[in-house]
Each structure stands twice: as structure tokens, then as C-alpha cells.
Amino acid sequence: MNMSKASLAKNPSEVAAMFDRVAAKYDITNDVLAFGLTHSWRRATAQAVSAKKSELVLDLAAGTGTSSVAFSKSGATVIPCDFSLGMLKEGRKRSPQLSFSAGDALSLPFADQTFDAVTISFGIRNVNNVEKALKEMFRVTKPGGRLVVCEFSSPTFELFRKIYMEYLMKALPAIAKKTSSNPDAYVYLADSIRAWPNQKDFATQISNSNWSNVKWKNLTGGIVALHRAEKSE
């Protein structure tokens, strides 16, 4: 199935319901589908965020809070935020020490200039207005603060890219049927990855949303990219 970007712009309530249904097995399914690479991607993201003890960090699309736990190890105060109540419920059971918050990336329930860092992992491609989400993240970030986005991207080698896209369309949904509580969701996720812009194009979107000093780093040959930016003083 080859979906257009327009057809991927789902109603937010539909996307939230989809994630509600996969919450219980979401993390383990992702680990299986990514051959365990999620752990190294999470470590790289935590290093890029570089949270410090006195800082306040917003972790958007935090799901069950797995990434938030990594950020909090530095002693920073981390607010995991997600629009899926099912994910939040599962997260509170697993990590009751974290202050989970329900929120939509397009209209964040936080005051201007609140956070030292804002980060989102594997979630920004699921919003239906990326520019608005990036501007909302900008709004709630303190001057001098930083943005870190970890997202699936475009493999840098053509042959590898072709093999990877074939895996996304065929193998990923098949594996998800054996591990996920809602395998149809992974068909949607595969399509959303294929429709996502490459590293350079997404960096341009970030720059166009008021962020400065935008850079990216490829992980696993470009399967994933870490984009970093700053909010000028």
C-alpha cells in the first residue's frame, strides 16, 4: 500500500486511539522490529539532550516513558507528555516516579519559556501539522534552550535504502502480527516512515520554525536521524 502524505494526516483522535490499543506491547514490539537498536538510539538521544540536574525537560510523544527514564538519570526533572491516554496509563504503572502529562503537540498545555530542553522521539511524523508542532516546542522552550528530535529518516546508501523500504512494507507488518496487540497500526507506521522527509528537508522545516543552529546526525546508516537545534537568546 502506497499512501500519500495527505492520507497519512489522520484525525488526532484516531491516531490517539490507535496508540491506546498498542500501548501494552508497544515497547517490546518496537525492540523486536528494530532488532534491538532502539536501546542505542535512546542512548544517543539522551546524549544529545544532555540533560543536567537543575534542568526541566519536556519529553513529547513520550508514550510509556521509556525515553523519559533515560533523561531523568542525570537528575533533571522530566515531564513525559503524550496525547494517548492508553500510553500514559501504561507509563504511570511502569514509572510512577515520573510526572506524566496529557497533551497535544499542536497545543501544548505549558506556559511560554518553561523548559530548558524539548525532545520528541519517533513521534513528530504522527502529527498532522509539523510546522505548528515545531513552533509550539519553540514557544515553551527557554531562550538558549535546545530541541532534539529523534526520528526515522532516509538511509544514506541507495541499495540499503531500497532494502530498508522493502522491509518496512512487507516484513515489518508481518512481524508485528506476531508481537503486537494491534498489527494494523504498524502498517500505518510503515507508511508514515516512508512518507517522512529526508534529513536535509526536515532540517529546513526546523529552521523555518524559528529554530537556530540546526544540525543532524545519522544513526544506523540514516535509518534514524537526530536533529538538534537551539532557541536564540
N, CA, C and O of each residue as an XYZ file, in Angstrom:
932
protein
N       0.849     -1.197      0.000
C       0.000      0.000      0.000
C       0.878      1.238      0.000
O       1.758      1.359      0.852
N       0.671      2.145     -0.914
C       1.473      3.355     -1.025
C       0.590      4.561     -0.737
O      -0.135      5.037     -1.611
N       0.655      5.040      0.475
C      -0.223      6.128      0.901
C       0.447      7.466      0.653
O       1.665      7.588      0.784
N      -0.326      8.452      0.304
C       0.198      9.803      0.148
C       0.325     10.475      1.498
O      -0.248     10.023      2.489
N       1.089     11.568      1.526
C       1.231     12.306      2.779
C      -0.124     12.819      3.260
O      -0.384     12.865      4.462
N      -0.978     13.200      2.328
C      -2.286     13.725      2.721
C      -3.098     12.668      3.446
O      -3.763     12.963      4.438
N      -3.045     11.415      2.946
C      -3.846     10.371      3.567
C      -3.280      9.957      4.917
O      -3.976      9.338      5.721
N      -2.010     10.297      5.169
C      -1.408      9.973      6.459
C      -1.793     10.984      7.536
O      -1.597     10.732      8.724
N      -2.341     12.127      7.123
C      -2.717     13.162      8.085
C      -4.018     12.767      8.760
O      -5.079     13.307      8.447
N      -3.932     11.826      9.682
C      -5.121     11.287     10.332
C      -5.698     12.260     11.347
O      -5.019     13.166     11.830
N      -6.970     12.046     11.655
C      -7.595     12.766     12.747
C      -6.848     12.444     14.033
O      -6.600     11.270     14.307
N      -6.476     13.452     14.840
C      -5.711     13.190     16.060
C      -6.354     12.166     16.981
O      -5.650     11.376     17.609
N      -7.675     12.166     17.071
C      -8.346     11.205     17.949
C      -8.184      9.784     17.436
O      -8.106      8.844     18.227
N      -8.131      9.617     16.100
C      -7.920      8.295     15.521
C      -6.515      7.789     15.814
O      -6.324      6.619     16.143
N      -5.524      8.683     15.691
C      -4.139      8.293     15.970
C      -3.981      7.955     17.447
O      -3.322      6.975     17.796
N      -4.589      8.770     18.318
C      -4.507      8.505     19.760
C      -5.122      7.151     20.090
O      -4.567      6.388     20.881
N      -6.273      6.851     19.479
C      -6.926      5.569     19.730
C      -6.073      4.410     19.249
O      -6.034      3.352     19.877
N      -5.392      4.614     18.134
C      -4.505      3.580     17.609
C      -3.391      3.272     18.600
O      -3.090      2.106     18.854
N      -2.775      4.315     19.163
C      -1.701      4.111     20.135
C      -2.237      3.556     21.456
O      -1.541      2.803     22.138
N      -3.456      3.919     21.818
C      -4.070      3.329     23.014
C      -4.098      1.801     22.894
O      -3.828      1.086     23.859
N      -4.424      1.322     21.707
C      -4.594     -0.114     21.506
C      -3.270     -0.878     21.509
O      -3.252     -2.078     21.784
N      -2.160     -0.195     21.205
C      -0.869     -0.897     21.158
C      -0.020     -0.646     22.402
O       1.103     -1.142     22.490
N      -0.539      0.113     23.360
C       0.261      0.565     24.497
C       0.937     -0.566     25.266
O       2.120     -0.478     25.595
N       0.187     -1.625     25.550
C       0.707     -2.687     26.423
C       1.964     -3.351     25.866
O       2.881     -3.679     26.619
N       2.006     -3.548     24.551
C       3.150     -4.250     23.949
C       3.990     -3.352     23.047
O       4.822     -3.838     22.281
N       3.775     -2.056     23.137
C       4.417     -1.125     22.212
C       5.944     -1.193     22.284
O       6.607     -1.305     21.253
N       6.496     -1.129     23.478
C       7.956     -1.079     23.619
C       8.617     -2.374     23.163
O       9.623     -2.342     22.454
N       8.063     -3.503     23.564
C       8.675     -4.780     23.188
C       8.555     -5.028     21.685
O       9.466     -5.581     21.068
N       7.429     -4.619     21.100
C       7.266     -4.771     19.646
C       8.284     -3.920     18.903
O       8.883     -4.373     17.928
N       8.478     -2.699     19.358
C       9.461     -1.823     18.719
C      10.865     -2.402     18.800
O      11.625     -2.337     17.834
N      11.209     -2.968     19.952
C      12.534     -3.578     20.111
C      12.729     -4.717     19.118
O      13.794     -4.851     18.516
N      11.697     -5.532     18.951
C      11.786     -6.666     18.019
C      11.915     -6.170     16.585
O      12.772     -6.641     15.838
N      11.068     -5.221     16.200
C      11.055     -4.722     14.826
C      12.357     -4.011     14.460
O      12.769     -4.020     13.300
N      13.002     -3.396     15.455
C      14.252     -2.659     15.211
C      15.477     -3.486     15.565
O      16.586     -2.957     15.636
N      15.284     -4.790     15.789
C      16.395     -5.697     16.096
C      17.212     -5.220     17.293
O      18.431     -5.388     17.325
N      16.541     -4.629     18.270
C      17.205     -4.191     19.494
C      17.933     -2.865     19.387
O      18.543     -2.423     20.361
N      17.884     -2.219     18.228
C      18.612     -0.963     18.033
C      18.000      0.208     18.784
O      18.636      1.252     18.931
N      16.764      0.043     19.262
C      16.117      1.134     19.993
C      16.933      1.554     21.211
O      16.910      2.723     21.597
N      17.645      0.623     21.811
C      18.436      0.950     23.001
C      19.580      1.902     22.649
O      19.827      2.861     23.379
N      20.274      1.650     21.550
C      21.376      2.536     21.158
C      20.841      3.884     20.690
O      21.469      4.914     20.937
N      19.684      3.894     20.014
C      19.087      5.166     19.593
C      18.675      5.993     20.806
O      18.817      7.215     20.819
N      18.169      5.314     21.811
C      17.755      6.011     23.032
C      18.967      6.625     23.749
O      18.901      7.749     24.246
N      20.070      5.872     23.793
C      21.285      6.401     24.423
C      21.805      7.619     23.667
O      22.202      8.612     24.277
N      21.801      7.542     22.338
C      22.276      8.667     21.527
C      21.402      9.896     21.725
O      21.904     11.020     21.759
N      20.097      9.686     21.856
C      19.179     10.804     22.090
C      19.434     11.438     23.448
O      19.447     12.662     23.575
N      19.636     10.609     24.456
C      19.918     11.131     25.803
C      21.208     11.944     25.804
O      21.289     12.978     26.467
N      22.209     11.485     25.070
C      23.468     12.232     24.979
C      23.257     13.569     24.279
O      23.838     14.579     24.677
N      22.426     13.580     23.238
C      22.162     14.816     22.503
C      21.379     15.813     23.354
O      21.642     17.015     23.309
N      20.419     15.312     24.129
C      19.650     16.193     25.017
C      20.553     16.752     26.109
O      20.435     17.916     26.492
N      21.458     15.910     26.608
C      22.442     16.316     27.620
C      21.778     17.024     28.801
O      22.179     18.118     29.199
N      20.753     16.371     29.349
C      20.002     16.959     30.462
C      20.877     17.078     31.704
O      21.660     16.184     32.023
N      20.725     18.201     32.392
C      21.501     18.456     33.605
C      20.590     18.478     34.828
O      19.372     18.619     34.716
N      21.203     18.338     35.982
C      20.461     18.163     37.229
C      19.435     19.262     37.497
O      18.336     18.986     37.979
N      19.793     20.502     37.186
C      18.915     21.623     37.515
C      17.883     21.918     36.422
O      17.098     22.856     36.561
N      17.870     21.142     35.352
C      17.052     21.491     34.194
C      15.671     20.837     34.210
O      15.433     19.833     34.881
N      14.771     21.454     33.438
C      13.429     20.931     33.227
C      13.319     20.534     31.759
O      13.509     21.359     30.865
N      13.009     19.260     31.522
C      12.985     18.708     30.166
C      11.576     18.228     29.826
O      10.937     17.537     30.620
N      11.099     18.600     28.640
C       9.815     18.117     28.141
C      10.074     17.004     27.139
O      10.756     17.211     26.135
N       9.532     15.827     27.412
C       9.660     14.680     26.515
C       8.316     14.447     25.849
O       7.410     13.864     26.445
N       8.189     14.907     24.602
C       6.927     14.803     23.866
C       6.786     13.448     23.188
O       7.779     12.795     22.867
N       5.548     13.037     22.975
C       5.266     11.714     22.417
C       6.009     10.660     23.219
O       6.570      9.716     22.663
N       6.005     10.835     24.523
C       6.818     10.009     25.419
C       6.293      8.591     25.563
O       7.004      7.710     26.047
N       5.046      8.363     25.145
C       4.491      7.023     25.251
C       4.469      6.526     26.682
O       3.893      7.161     27.565
N       5.101      5.383     26.904
C       5.117      4.793     28.239
C       6.230      5.357     29.114
O       6.398      4.927     30.255
N       6.990      6.317     28.590
C       8.005      6.990     29.404
C       9.376      6.347     29.378
O      10.233      6.707     30.184
N       9.610      5.399     28.469
C      10.908      4.732     28.408
C      12.031      5.732     28.161
O      13.072      5.671     28.816
N      11.828      6.649     27.222
C      12.850      7.654     26.932
C      13.000      8.624     28.097
O      14.105      9.089     28.376
N      11.906      8.933     28.777
C      11.937      9.877     29.892
C      12.792      9.353     31.037
O      13.501     10.121     31.688
N      12.728      8.061     31.282
C      13.541      7.455     32.337
C      15.013      7.693     32.048
O      15.781      7.995     32.962
N      15.416      7.561     30.788
C      16.813      7.784     30.414
C      17.235      9.222     30.681
O      18.343      9.461     31.161
N      16.362     10.187     30.375
C      16.695     11.590     30.603
C      16.793     11.908     32.096
O      17.626     12.711     32.515
N      15.945     11.277     32.883
C      15.894     11.589     34.321
C      17.093     11.054     35.087
O      17.322     11.460     36.226
N      17.869     10.145     34.482
C      19.025      9.578     35.174
C      20.085     10.628     35.484
O      20.922     10.433     36.366
N      20.047     11.743     34.753
C      21.008     12.822     35.005
C      20.623     13.655     36.220
O      21.412     14.472     36.695
N      19.408     13.447     36.721
C      18.912     14.264     37.822
C      18.005     15.387     37.370
O      17.463     16.122     38.196
N      17.833     15.529     36.060
C      16.921     16.548     35.537
C      15.481     16.174     35.864
O      15.159     15.003     36.067
N      14.618     17.192     35.914
C      13.188     16.944     36.070
C      12.592     16.785     34.678
O      12.705     17.682     33.842
N      11.960     15.645     34.432
C      11.438     15.335     33.101
C       9.918     15.216     33.147
O       9.356     14.543     34.011
N       9.273     15.880     32.203
C       7.819     15.783     32.063
C       7.513     14.963     30.817
O       7.657     15.470     29.704
N       7.092     13.701     30.974
C       6.675     12.928     29.805
C       5.269     13.365     29.388
O       4.357     13.416     30.213
N       5.107     13.673     28.118
C       3.823     14.179     27.621
C       3.403     13.382     26.391
O       4.211     13.135     25.496
N       2.134     12.983     26.354
C       1.634     12.220     25.211
C       0.131     12.466     25.082
O      -0.535     12.784     26.067
N      -0.400     12.319     23.869
C      -1.850     12.508     23.689
C      -2.623     11.205     23.766
O      -3.852     11.206     23.691
N      -1.909     10.084     23.918
C      -2.563      8.785     24.070
C      -2.738      8.470     25.549
O      -1.763      8.236     26.264
N      -3.975      8.465     25.995
C      -4.236      8.175     27.408
C      -3.864      6.736     27.753
O      -3.491      6.439     28.888
N      -3.969      5.842     26.764
C      -3.569      4.464     26.997
C      -2.086      4.341     27.269
O      -1.671      3.585     28.147
N      -1.285      5.083     26.520
C       0.160      5.097     26.743
C       0.494      5.677     28.117
O       1.338      5.142     28.835
N      -0.171      6.767     28.474
C       0.078      7.404     29.766
C      -0.283      6.479     30.921
O       0.432      6.408     31.920
N      -1.389      5.776     30.774
C      -1.815      4.842     31.819
C      -0.781      3.743     32.014
O      -0.439      3.392     33.143
N      -0.283      3.198     30.895
C       0.741      2.160     30.967
C       2.031      2.721     31.564
O       2.695      2.060     32.363
N       2.379      3.949     31.166
C       3.588      4.579     31.683
C       3.548      4.824     33.182
O       4.543      4.629     33.880
N       2.396      5.252     33.669
C       2.266      5.502     35.114
C       2.415      4.223     35.915
O       2.921      4.247     37.037
N       1.982      3.107     35.351
C       2.144      1.823     36.041
C       3.615      1.441     36.109
O       4.082      0.931     37.127
N       4.337      1.686     35.035
C       5.741      1.276     34.959
C       6.685      2.228     35.688
O       7.646      1.796     36.326
N       6.404      3.523     35.589
C       7.317      4.538     36.154
C       6.521      5.563     36.956
O       6.380      6.708     36.529
N       5.998      5.161     38.118
C       5.159      6.078     38.910
C       5.903      7.302     39.427
O       5.283      8.263     39.880
N       7.232      7.270     39.361
C       8.019      8.407     39.846
C       8.009      9.582     38.873
O       8.411     10.688     39.235
N       7.557      9.356     37.650
C       7.535     10.411     36.644
C       6.194     11.136     36.632
O       5.154     10.546     36.925
N       6.230     12.417     36.293
C       5.015     13.247     36.260
C       4.444     13.280     34.844
O       4.682     14.227     34.095
N       3.698     12.251     34.487
C       3.122     12.161     33.148
C       2.057     13.239     32.952
O       1.322     13.592     33.874
N       1.997     13.750     31.716
C       1.043     14.808     31.388
C       0.402     14.524     30.035
O       1.092     14.171     29.078
N      -0.912     14.678     29.958
C      -1.613     14.539     28.686
C      -1.499     15.843     27.916
O      -1.696     16.922     28.475
N      -1.182     15.741     26.637
C      -1.054     16.963     25.856
C      -0.889     16.692     24.375
O      -0.382     15.645     23.973
N      -1.322     17.648     23.570
C      -1.236     17.579     22.114
C      -0.076     18.458     21.665
O       0.023     19.611     22.084
N       0.802     17.927     20.818
C       1.965     18.688     20.347
C       1.580     19.960     19.608
O       2.398     20.873     19.489
N       0.334     20.040     19.102
C      -0.109     21.225     18.372
C      -0.652     22.309     19.293
O      -0.876     23.437     18.854
N      -0.866     21.983     20.552
C      -1.379     22.948     21.523
C      -0.930     22.509     22.911
O      -1.715     21.966     23.688
N       0.328     22.748     23.208
C       0.916     22.230     24.437
C       0.355     22.930     25.677
O       0.194     24.150     25.673
N       0.059     22.178     26.729
C      -0.541     22.754     27.941
C       0.496     23.329     28.903
O       0.427     23.099     30.110
N       1.470     24.086     28.354
C       2.536     24.644     29.173
C       2.743     26.110     28.817
O       2.460     26.536     27.697
N       3.235     26.867     29.774
C       3.456     28.305     29.566
C       4.667     28.550     28.671
O       5.504     27.668     28.481
N       4.744     29.746     28.134
C       5.887     30.154     27.323
C       7.181     30.037     28.134
O       7.200     30.279     29.341
N       8.260     29.659     27.440
C       9.608     29.668     28.007
C       9.699     28.894     29.330
O      10.234     29.395     30.320
N       9.177     27.686     29.326
C       9.152     26.853     30.530
C      10.332     25.890     30.615
O      10.861     25.669     31.705
N      10.758     25.308     29.488
C      11.679     24.180     29.507
C      13.080     24.543     29.007
O      13.251     25.372     28.113
N      14.063     23.898     29.611
C      15.449     24.052     29.154
C      15.698     23.241     27.885
O      16.540     23.604     27.064
N      14.971     22.161     27.734
C      15.105     21.318     26.543
C      13.769     20.663     26.235
O      13.018     20.287     27.135
N      13.490     20.536     24.948
C      12.303     19.825     24.480
C      12.780     18.750     23.511
O      13.595     19.017     22.628
N      12.274     17.549     23.680
C      12.681     16.449     22.816
C      11.475     15.613     22.431
O      10.499     15.523     23.175
N      11.556     15.011     21.268
C      10.494     14.126     20.797
C      11.138     13.006     19.993
O      11.923     13.265     19.081
N      10.810     11.766     20.328
C      11.395     10.607     19.667
C      10.316      9.796     18.963
O       9.370      9.322     19.592
N      10.469      9.644     17.658
C       9.586      8.808     16.850
C       8.118      9.205     16.995
O       7.232      8.351     17.008
N       7.873     10.504     17.104
C       6.505     10.963     17.283
C       6.110     12.115     16.389
O       4.927     12.309     16.110
N       7.090     12.886     15.934
C       6.717     14.100     15.202
C       6.107     13.777     13.839
O       5.329     14.571     13.309
N       6.446     12.632     13.272
C       5.851     12.299     11.973
C       4.372     11.931     12.104
O       3.672     11.810     11.099
N       3.895     11.753     13.337
C       2.490     11.398     13.552
C       1.593     12.610     13.791
O       0.381     12.454     13.935
N       2.162     13.808     13.836
C       1.323     15.000     13.969
C       0.907     15.451     12.577
O       1.638     15.229     11.612
N      -0.251     16.076     12.461
C      -0.730     16.449     11.126
C      -0.378     17.878     10.736
O      -0.836     18.373      9.706
N       0.449     18.552     11.569
C       0.964     19.870     11.200
C       2.331     20.019     11.863
O       2.446     20.538     12.974
N       3.354     19.558     11.165
C       4.699     19.524     11.739
C       5.203     20.927     12.060
O       5.808     21.141     13.111
N       4.962     21.880     11.171
C       5.425     23.248     11.404
C       4.818     23.826     12.689
O       5.516     24.456     13.483
N       3.536     23.608     12.880
C       2.878     24.122     14.087
C       3.444     23.462     15.332
O       3.635     24.123     16.352
N       3.715     22.159     15.258
C       4.288     21.452     16.403
C       5.670     21.996     16.750
O       5.991     22.189     17.923
N       6.487     22.243     15.726
C       7.826     22.785     15.962
C       7.763     24.179     16.580
O       8.593     24.528     17.420
N       6.783     24.968     16.166
C       6.629     26.318     16.727
C       6.110     26.265     18.161
O       6.470     27.108     18.983
N       5.267     25.279     18.466
C       4.812     25.097     19.843
C       5.984     24.699     20.746
O       6.096     25.182     21.872
N       6.847     23.822     20.249
C       8.029     23.444     21.017
C       8.928     24.655     21.241
O       9.496     24.830     22.319
N       9.048     25.484     20.214
C       9.824     26.717     20.330
C       9.237     27.623     21.407
O       9.967     28.201     22.213
N       7.920     27.739     21.411
C       7.240     28.630     22.366
C       7.521     28.244     23.815
O       7.749     29.112     24.658
N       7.504     26.943     24.106
C       7.643     26.519     25.507
C       9.098     26.356     25.942
O       9.367     26.019     27.095
N      10.033     26.593     25.027
C      11.457     26.476     25.345
C      12.018     27.814     25.791
O      11.683     28.857     25.231
N      12.872     27.776     26.802
C      13.511     28.990     27.285
C      14.515     29.518     26.251
O      15.063     28.736     25.475
N      14.760     30.828     26.232
C      15.836     31.351     25.382
C      17.159     30.665     25.745
O      17.498     30.545     26.923
N      17.886     30.225     24.746
C      19.111     29.480     24.986
C      18.876     27.990     25.135
O      19.823     27.210     25.240
N      17.595     27.593     25.143
C      17.247     26.179     25.279
C      17.452     25.421     23.979
O      17.844     25.999     22.965
N      17.186     24.130     24.017
C      17.507     23.295     22.870
C      16.375     22.325     22.510
O      15.524     21.984     23.332
N      16.408     21.908     21.269
C      15.461     20.947     20.724
C      16.240     19.734     20.222
O      17.273     19.881     19.569
N      15.745     18.546     20.528
C      16.321     17.314     19.980
C      15.174     16.460     19.446
O      14.248     16.114     20.180
N      15.249     16.127     18.169
C      14.237     15.283     17.534
C      14.909     14.009     17.034
O      15.826     14.062     16.214
N      14.452     12.874     17.531
C      14.926     11.578     17.049
C      13.805     10.979     16.208
O      12.702     10.745     16.701
N      14.099     10.735     14.942
C      13.027     10.254     14.054
C      13.606      9.354     12.965
O      14.766      9.491     12.576
N      12.780      8.438     12.486
C      13.180      7.645     11.336
C      13.459      8.575     10.163
O      12.819      9.616     10.015
N      14.426      8.186      9.329
C      14.820      9.076      8.250
C      15.141      8.272      7.007
O      14.590      7.189      6.806
N      16.024      8.788      6.174
C      16.324      8.173      4.886
C      17.737      7.599      4.883
O      18.700      8.359      4.987
N      17.890      6.275      4.767
C      19.234      5.678      4.702
C      20.085      6.339      3.631
O      19.589      6.683      2.558
N      21.356      6.514      3.922
C      22.229      7.311      3.055
C      22.738      6.547      1.839
O      23.127      7.162      0.846
N      22.741      5.207      1.900
C      23.196      4.406      0.757
C      21.990      3.869     -0.012
O      21.069      3.299      0.574
N      22.010      4.058     -1.322
C      20.830      3.746     -2.140
C      20.393      2.290     -2.027
O      19.205      2.012     -1.863
N      21.349      1.348     -2.112
C      20.984     -0.066     -2.037
C      20.377     -0.394     -0.682
O      19.366     -1.091     -0.596
N      21.003      0.115      0.379
C      20.489     -0.095      1.727
C      19.100      0.503      1.864
O      18.228     -0.088      2.500
N      18.886      1.681      1.268
C      17.590      2.363      1.337
C      16.504      1.510      0.680
O      15.395      1.411      1.205
N      16.815      0.895     -0.463
C      15.836      0.059     -1.154
C      15.479     -1.174     -0.318
O      14.311     -1.544     -0.207
N      16.499     -1.799      0.263
C      16.256     -2.977      1.106
C      15.421     -2.600      2.323
O      14.505     -3.324      2.713
N      15.751     -1.460      2.914
C      15.047     -0.986      4.113
C      13.583     -0.705      3.808
O      12.705     -1.096      4.578
N      13.310     -0.035      2.700
C      11.930      0.282      2.345
C      11.131     -0.990      2.064
O       9.942     -1.062      2.373
N      11.780     -1.982      1.483
C      11.120     -3.256      1.242
C      10.761     -3.935      2.562
O       9.688     -4.521      2.705
N      11.673     -3.844      3.512
C      11.413     -4.401      4.854
C      10.233     -3.709      5.505
O       9.369     -4.361      6.091
N      10.197     -2.387      5.403
C       9.111     -1.620      6.018
C       7.749     -2.055      5.487
O       6.796     -2.212      6.250
N       7.670     -2.249      4.176
C       6.378     -2.512      3.559
C       5.921     -3.959      3.705
O       4.721     -4.232      3.704
N       6.872     -4.896      3.831
C       6.489     -6.308      3.848
C       6.792     -6.997      5.168
O       5.903     -7.571      5.797
N       8.054     -6.936      5.586
C       8.444     -7.698      6.779
C       7.909     -7.084      8.062
O       7.482     -7.808      8.961
N       7.927     -5.751      8.159
C       7.513     -5.115      9.403
C       6.071     -5.464      9.784
O       5.846     -5.889     10.917
N       5.089     -5.306      8.902
C       3.716     -5.687      9.284
C       3.590     -7.170      9.613
O       2.821     -7.547     10.496
N       4.348     -8.021      8.900
C       4.270     -9.462      9.158
C       4.789     -9.801     10.551
O       4.192    -10.611     11.260
N       5.912     -9.176     10.945
C       6.465     -9.412     12.283
C       5.522     -8.859     13.344
O       5.333     -9.471     14.396
N       4.930     -7.696     13.062
C       4.035     -7.057     14.025
C       2.827     -7.941     14.336
O       2.303     -7.900     15.449
N       2.384     -8.736     13.367
C       1.242     -9.620     13.595
C       1.520    -10.629     14.706
O       0.598    -11.092     15.379
N       2.798    -10.967     14.894
C       3.162    -11.961     15.898
C       3.477    -11.343     17.260
O       3.486    -12.045     18.271
N       3.735    -10.032     17.292
C       4.187     -9.404     18.541
C       3.283     -8.304     19.062
O       3.333     -7.980     20.249
N       2.454     -7.721     18.201
C       1.672     -6.552     18.594
C       0.217     -6.898     18.874
O      -0.342     -7.832     18.298
N      -0.383     -6.121     19.775
C      -1.802     -6.277     20.068
C      -2.674     -5.643     18.987
O      -3.885     -5.864     18.961
N      -2.066     -4.854     18.089
C      -2.810     -4.218     17.011
C      -1.895     -4.086     15.789
O      -1.406     -2.991     15.509
N      -1.657     -5.180     15.059
C      -0.698     -5.154     13.960
C      -1.041     -4.181     12.849
O      -0.138     -3.710     12.158
N      -2.316     -3.861     12.649
C      -2.686     -2.914     11.599
C      -2.051     -1.547     11.833
O      -1.801     -0.805     10.883
N      -1.791     -1.215     13.092
C      -1.158      0.065     13.397
C       0.223      0.165     12.767
O       0.676      1.254     12.416
N       0.887     -0.971     12.624
C       2.242     -0.950     12.093
C       2.273     -0.817     10.574
O       3.307     -0.463     10.006
N       1.164     -1.094      9.916
C       1.058     -0.767      8.505
C       1.053      0.753      8.360
O       1.755      1.316      7.520
N       0.249      1.401      9.193
C       0.222      2.873      9.204
C       1.606      3.444      9.513
O       2.056      4.382      8.854
N       2.289      2.868     10.532
C       3.596      3.377     10.928
C       4.619      3.210      9.813
O       5.445      4.094      9.589
N       4.566      2.085      9.118
C       5.481      1.868      7.992
C       5.255      2.917      6.908
O       6.210      3.468      6.361
N       3.999      3.191      6.602
C       3.684      4.200      5.591
C       4.124      5.588      6.027
O       4.600      6.376      5.210
N       3.966      5.891      7.312
C       4.351      7.218      7.797
C       5.859      7.410      7.720
O       6.329      8.522      7.480
N       6.625      6.337      7.923
C       8.082      6.418      7.810
C       8.489      6.676      6.361
O       9.357      7.506      6.091
N       7.860      5.967      5.441
C       8.183      6.130      4.017
C       7.854      7.536      3.525
O       8.534      8.056      2.640
N       6.824      8.151      4.087
C       6.386      9.471      3.628
C       7.168     10.614      4.277
O       7.031     11.767      3.868
N       7.982     10.304      5.278
C       8.676     11.349      6.042
C       9.813     11.953      5.215
O      10.482     11.231      4.477
N      10.043     13.274      5.328
C      11.115     13.919      4.546
C      12.510     13.440      4.958
O      12.706     12.932      6.062
N      13.465     13.614      4.054
C      14.833     13.219      4.378
C      15.466     14.212      5.355
O      14.841     15.196      5.750
N      16.694     13.942      5.730
C      17.365     14.714      6.778
C      17.435     16.207      6.442
O      17.111     17.053      7.276
N      17.854     16.516      5.235
C      18.023     17.915      4.839
C      16.690     18.648      4.810
O      16.589     19.778      5.287
N      15.674     18.012      4.256
C      14.366     18.666      4.146
C      13.741     18.909      5.518
O      13.116     19.944      5.748
N      13.916     17.940      6.436
C      13.369     18.157      7.775
C      14.150     19.246      8.503
O      13.562     20.030      9.248
N      15.466     19.305      8.299
C      16.272     20.377      8.904
C      15.768     21.746      8.434
O      15.737     22.703      9.208
N      15.379     21.826      7.178
C      14.832     23.083      6.648
C      13.516     23.433      7.343
O      13.272     24.598      7.657
N      12.676     22.438      7.583
C      11.425     22.681      8.308
C      11.704     23.234      9.705
O      11.021     24.150     10.165
N      12.702     22.679     10.369
C      13.049     23.156     11.713
C      13.514     24.605     11.658
O      13.087     25.430     12.465
N      14.393     24.913     10.703
C      14.894     26.285     10.554
C      13.766     27.259     10.251
O      13.775     28.393     10.730
N      12.804     26.826      9.466
C      11.677     27.686      9.103
C      10.698     27.893     10.251
O       9.768     28.693     10.149
N      10.916     27.167     11.341
C      10.038     27.287     12.520
C      10.731     28.035     13.648
O      10.425     27.831     14.823
N      11.675     28.910     13.278
C      12.345     29.863     14.180
C      13.565     29.315     14.914
O      14.255     30.076     15.593
N      13.849     28.022     14.800
C      14.997     27.447     15.496
C      16.294     27.818     14.790
O      16.323     28.036     13.579
N      17.375     27.886     15.582
C      18.685     28.266     15.059
C      19.682     27.116     15.193
O      19.456     26.155     15.929
N      20.793     27.242     14.458
C      21.911     26.307     14.566
C      21.446     24.853     14.423
O      21.779     23.999     15.245
N      20.680     24.590     13.376
C      20.108     23.262     13.159
C      21.170     22.313     12.595
O      21.839     22.626     11.610
N      21.311     21.170     13.225
C      22.270     20.156     12.777
C      21.614     18.786     12.878
O      20.609     18.618     13.570
N      22.187     17.814     12.186
C      21.684     16.450     12.353
C      22.836     15.455     12.334
O      23.926     15.723     11.829
N      22.543     14.305     12.903
C      23.497     13.201     12.964
C      22.766     11.925     12.580
O      21.713     11.614     13.136
N      23.327     11.186     11.626
C      22.715      9.933     11.200
C      23.067      8.797     12.159
O      24.204      8.691     12.619
N      22.091      7.959     12.451
C      22.294      6.763     13.247
C      21.925      5.556     12.395
O      20.946      5.589     11.648
N      22.711      4.495     12.511
C      22.447      3.247     11.783
C      22.269      3.512     10.292
O      21.289      3.084      9.683
N      23.231      4.221      9.719
C      23.228      4.457      8.280
C      22.124      5.349      7.774
O      21.812      5.349      6.583
N      21.523      6.121      8.682
C      20.455      7.034      8.268
C      19.062      6.473      8.449
O      18.083      7.143      8.118
N      18.945      5.247      8.971
C      17.608      4.734      9.312
C      16.938      5.691     10.280
O      15.734      5.935     10.206
N      17.739      6.225     11.186
C      17.282      7.211     12.166
C      18.209      8.419     12.094
O      19.407      8.277     11.849
N      17.653      9.594     12.307
C      18.466     10.808     12.363
C      18.124     11.594     13.625
O      16.963     11.705     14.019
N      19.163     12.131     14.241
C      18.999     13.030     15.386
C      19.153     14.457     14.886
O      20.226     14.839     14.420
N      18.099     15.241     14.978
C      18.162     16.659     14.637
C      18.231     17.479     15.914
O      17.461     17.267     16.851
N      19.174     18.425     15.934
C      19.349     19.281     17.108
C      19.271     20.744     16.686
O      19.707     21.109     15.594
N      18.718     21.567     17.551
C      18.598     22.993     17.262
C      18.564     23.771     18.569
O      18.431     23.185     19.643
N      18.684     25.094     18.477
C      18.698     25.947     19.650
C      17.717     27.101     19.489
O      17.380     27.500     18.374
N      17.273     27.621     20.610
C      16.456     28.835     20.605
C      17.362     29.984     20.989
O      17.874     30.033     22.107
N      17.559     30.901     20.073
C      18.486     32.001     20.292
C      18.107     32.809     21.520
O      16.928     32.974     21.834
N      19.129     33.313     22.214
C      18.909     34.135     23.404
C      18.138     35.395     23.048
O      17.857     36.215     23.922
